[in-house]
Amino acid sequence: MKISKFLLIILFSFTIYIQNLSADDAKMLKGLEIFNETAGCAACHILKAAGSEGNVGPNLDTVSLTVESVKEMVTYGLGVMPAYGEEGILTKEEIDIVSFYVANSAGK
Ligand code: HEC
């Protein structure tokens, strides 16, 4: 009895783990699509993981980024970099996803 309860807990944790994994995978795929197509970040930035070679903005593989710092930049822009949030080019959810994608694929 004790053992089967233990096994159930393991199975339960594993299911949650797998669900989180696939949620992150889905986010990474969607983020790639936003980066290359919806938002066109690729036109201005190098990001090896996305196969992009834009040279207007900094090479995103060589700067240090966090999800929060990317979100900030994408929301408010800077100079030539468009303010995707303030100008309503991307939704808040799209900004969250593309920031997650960029922060987790830069330098890879
Ligand atoms: C029209 C060209 C252009 C587009 C499109 C563009 N950017 Fe940028 N980006 C820039 C430029 C230029 C800078 C540098 C801004 C500065 O420092 O003046 C920049 C800066 C950044 C930075 C900060 C890099 C650092 O030095 O820390 C990040 C992160 C970034 N962009 C991500 C994105 C993402 C994600 C997208 C798509 C949602 C995007 N950019 C679309 C031109 C662009």
Residues whose N, C-alpha, C, O or C-beta is under 5 A from the ligand:
A	BS01	HEC	A39 G40 C41 C44 V56 G57 P58 V63 S64 V70 M73 V74 L78 G79 V80 M81 V102
